[in-house]
Amino acid sequence: MAQIIYVSHGGGPLPLLGDASHKAMVDFLRELPSPPRPPEAILVISAHWEERAATLLGARNPPLAYDC
């Protein structure tokens, strides 16, 4: 059975800083199995990477992409 975990990055460090608006996310992460199984794949979807056409990147060791 696949283990799928969705984690939003929208709050930056706020979950680590105890921001009340991120309590649900922190509670969810605390309930995950420890340690989680190693992933078979990681999917990242970003609105911060602009290309003229829809673009997919697939690599065993992809480069780090920075927000501009």
C-alpha positions in Angstrom: 0.0 0.0 0.0 1.4 3.4 -1.0 2.2 5.9 1.7 1.4 9.5 0.4 2.3 12.5 2.5 1.4 16.1 1.4 3.2 18.9 3.0 2.6 22.5 2.0 5.5 24.9 2.2 3.4 28.0 2.3 4.1 29.0 5.9 7.8 29.1 5.6 9.2 28.8 9.2 5.9 29.6 10.9 5.1 26.0 11.9 8.5 25.8 13.6 7.9 29.1 15.4 4.6 27.9 16.9 2.4 30.2 14.9 -1.2 29.3 15.8 -2.5 29.3 12.2 -0.2 26.3 11.5 -1.3 24.2 14.4 -3.2 21.7 12.2 -0.1 21.2 10.0 2.1 20.6 13.1 -0.5 18.2 14.6 -0.7 16.2 11.3 3.1 15.9 11.0 3.3 14.7 14.6 0.9 11.9 13.9 2.9 10.5 11.0 4.6 7.1 11.6 8.1 7.4 12.9 10.2 6.9 11.0 8.3 7.1 7.7 9.2 4.6 5.0 11.8 5.7 2.5 10.0 7.3 -0.5 9.7 5.6 -3.9 9.2 9.0 -5.5 8.9 12.7 -4.5 6.6 15.1 -6.4 7.1 18.8 -6.1 4.7 21.2 -7.8 5.8 24.9 -7.8 4.3 28.1 -9.0 7.7 29.8 -8.7 9.4 28.2 -11.7 8.4 29.9 -15.0 8.8 28.4 -18.4 7.3 29.3 -21.8 5.7 25.8 -21.9 4.5 23.3 -19.3 7.8 21.6 -18.2 8.6 18.4 -16.3 11.9 17.7 -14.7 12.8 14.1 -13.9 16.1 13.0 -12.5 17.5 10.7 -9.9 19.4 13.7 -8.4 17.7 16.8 -9.6 19.3 20.2 -9.3 18.2 22.6 -6.5 15.7 25.2 -7.8 15.6 28.5 -6.0 12.7 31.0 -5.9 13.6 34.3 -7.5 
